[in-house]
Amino acid sequence: MKTALITGATSGIGKFTAIELAKHNINLILCGRRQERLDELQNELGKIVNVHTLCFDVRDKDKVFDAIESLTDTFAQIDILINNAGNAHGLDPIQTGDLEDWDAMMDINVKGLLYVSKAILPKMIAQQSGHIINIGSIAGKEVYPNGNIYCASKHAVDAINKGMRIDLNPHGIRVGAIHPGLVETEFSKVRFKNDDKRADNVYKGYDPLMPEDIADIIAFVVTRPYHVNIADLIVLPTAQASATVLNKKS
């Protein structure tokens, strides 16, 4: 049986990816900042596969490495890494952007992804195999008004994904990215700092992607034959043509 480590596993895409991979008989290492949610998933999915939880913030370099080093022999071999943890904070013009929001986005979306990858790569290199899926965004392919730093962070993910694929090629490690458009999760609630009305409006008037949709795609990608690597994939709801073009019904 393979083992997958998923960051940001307590909600949205990460949570539903865990549920989907369990259906494919893949053992799970679930990472997140909310232990109670991790426990709930472990209780649910532990009936199907082996599940281990790690509670840490990807922004904290020391805790990332301590958590990965704490893994027991049962979970020592990590075959699949889903770098899913990420957030948007604020939606402001760059001249009025909040510095704390900027730090949060760069620290979680970029540095957090790098820390987790750095902690796990020696294991994959030693076994000369592995599969890394980096969750990007349409914001990593385009730039939209007031998206400045979030878009920058996801452009960085796009570049890191490409660089990883080149650098890890000699070690037999598959690397790919999935870039979703509008997915109805807690994303907008976080971006708008718990302004539920503003967050809910993001997903009204059309059918957005759901986290289950992305989870299904991730499961497809990681279950392809070893010689197949889906390197870069943009996924949009039918109503969305680009980062700024959306067919909303009034």
N, C-alpha and C positions, 0 to 999 in steps of 0.2 A: 504493500500500500504506500502511496505517496503521502507527503505531508506538506501542507500549505500554511504559510504565515501571512496573516492579513492585518494590516494596520487600519485604524479607524473602523474597527469591526463592530462598534456598539450601535451603529445606526446606518440608515441609508444604504448606499451601494455596498459598503463593507459587510453589513449585517446580512443582506440578502445573498451576497456572494458566499458567505459562510454556509448559509442554508443550502444553496445550490451545490456547492462542492461536496457537502456531506452526502447528498444524493448520489454523487459519483464515487462514493467510498474513499474520499480523500480525508485523511486525518488533518486536524486543524490546530493551529496556534493562533489564538485570537488576541489581538492587542487593542487597547483603548485606555481612556482616562477614567471611565466610570465602571468600577468593579461590580456594582450591582447588576448592570446590564450584561457584563461579561458572564457573571454567574448564571443569569437567566438563559443566555445562549448555551452555556456549557450544560446546564440541566436539560435543555431541549435536545441539543445535537449529540450530547454524550451517549444517548441511547442508540445512536447510529454508528458513530465513529469515535476514535479517541480524540479528546479535546483538552487542550491546556490553555490557560489564560495568563496573560502578562499585562499588568496595569502600569502604564507609564505614559508620559507625555513625550512625543517624538522630538519636541524642542529641547529636551534635557539630554544632552549628549551622554553624560555619565550614566544616567538611568537607562538609556537605550542599550548601552553596552553591557551594563550589569544584568539587565533583563535577559538579553540574548545569551550571555554566558551562564545564566542560571538554569538553562534548559537541561533536563535529564537525558539520559541515553535514549529513552523512548522517542524523544522529539529532537534529537541532536542533528539528524539529517533533514535538512529543509530542501525540498524539491521545487517548491513554488513560492515565490515572494510576490504578494500583491501590495504594492505601494499605493494605498488608497487614501491614507490620512491627508486631509487638506481642508482649507476653509477660505471663505471670502469675508472680509471685514470692511464694511462701509462701501459707499458708492458715491464718491465725491470727486470733483475736479482736483487735479494734482496740487493746485495752489492752496487748496483748503483741506487737503487730506490730513488725517490724524496720524501722527508718527507711531503711536502704539499699534494702530491698525496695520501700518506698513510693516512694522517689525513682526507682528503676528503672522502675516501672510508669507513673508520671506522665510521666517523661522520654521513654520509648519510645512509649507508647500515645497520649499527647496531644501533647506538645511535638514529638516526632519527626514525627508526622503533619502538624503545623502547619508545621514547617520545610520539609519536602519540598513541601508544597502551595504555600507562599509562594514557593519557588524556581521552581516550574513555572508558576504562574498567569499571570505576565506573558506567557509564550509563548502560552498558550491565549487570553488576552484579546486579544492582538495579532492572532491568526488568527480571532477571533470564533467559535471552536468548540472542542470538547473534551468529554471524558467522564471524570468522576472517580468511582471506586468506593471507598468507605471500608469496610474490613472491621471490623465491630463485633462484637457478641456478644449472646447472650441475657442476659448480665450487664449489658448496657446498657439492658435493658428491665425487669429485675427485680433484686432484691437478695437474696442468699442468705447463710446463716450463715458467718461468717469470710471472706466475699468482699469486705468493706468497700471497700478502696482499689482493688482491681481493678474492682469494680463501678462505683465512682466514675469511674475512668478511661474505662470503656466507656460510661457515661452521658454523659460529656463528648464522646466520639466521636459519639454519637447527636445531641447538641445541635449540635456543629460541622457535622455533615452537613446538618442542617436549615437552619442559618444560611448555609452555603455555597450551598445550592440557591437561597435567596432572593437573596443578594448577587450571585451569578453569573448569575442569570436574564437580565439585560439583555444579557449577552455571548454568549448562545447556548450556554452550557456546561451539559451534563447532569451532574447530581450525584445519586448514590444510595448506599445502604448495604446491605450484606448482613450479617445477624446470625446466625451459626451457633450451634447448641447444641453438644452433645458431638461433637467431631471427633477421631478417633484420629491424633494427630501427636506431635511432641516436646514439645507444650505442657505436659503433666503432668510429664514428666521435668524440665523447667525449673522448674516450680512447686515440685516436691518435691526440688529440688536434687540430681538424679541418683539418687534413691532409686527404683530400677527396680521393686521389688516394689510399692511404694505407687502408683507411676505406672501400672503395668500393671493394677492392680486397678480403676482408674477405668473401664476399657473392657471389663471382664469381665461376663458374664452377660446381654449383650444385643448387638445389632448397632449400633455407633456409626456416625455419618457418617464417611466417609473423605475425605481432601483432594481426591481426584478428583471427589467429588460436588459440592463447592463450586466447584472449578475449572470443571466443566461448567456450573454455574449462572452463573458470572461470564462465561463465553464466550457463553452465551445472552443475558445482559443487554447486553453491549457490541456484539453483532451485531444488535440490534433496529434497525429503521428510525429515522432521526434524530428523527422526531416522537414517538417512544416513549421515555419515561424511566421506568424501574422505580426508584422513589424509595426504597423501604424494604421489605426482605424478611427475614422470620425463617424460618430453616430448621432443623428439628429431626429427629433420628432418630425413627422411629415409636415407639420405646420411651420416648421422653422427652415428657412433657406440659408441663413447665415447668422452670425452673431447679432445682427441688427435687423434682419428681415424676418418678421413673424406674422403669420396670417391669423390674427385674432378676430373672432366673431364678437360683434357688439352685443 
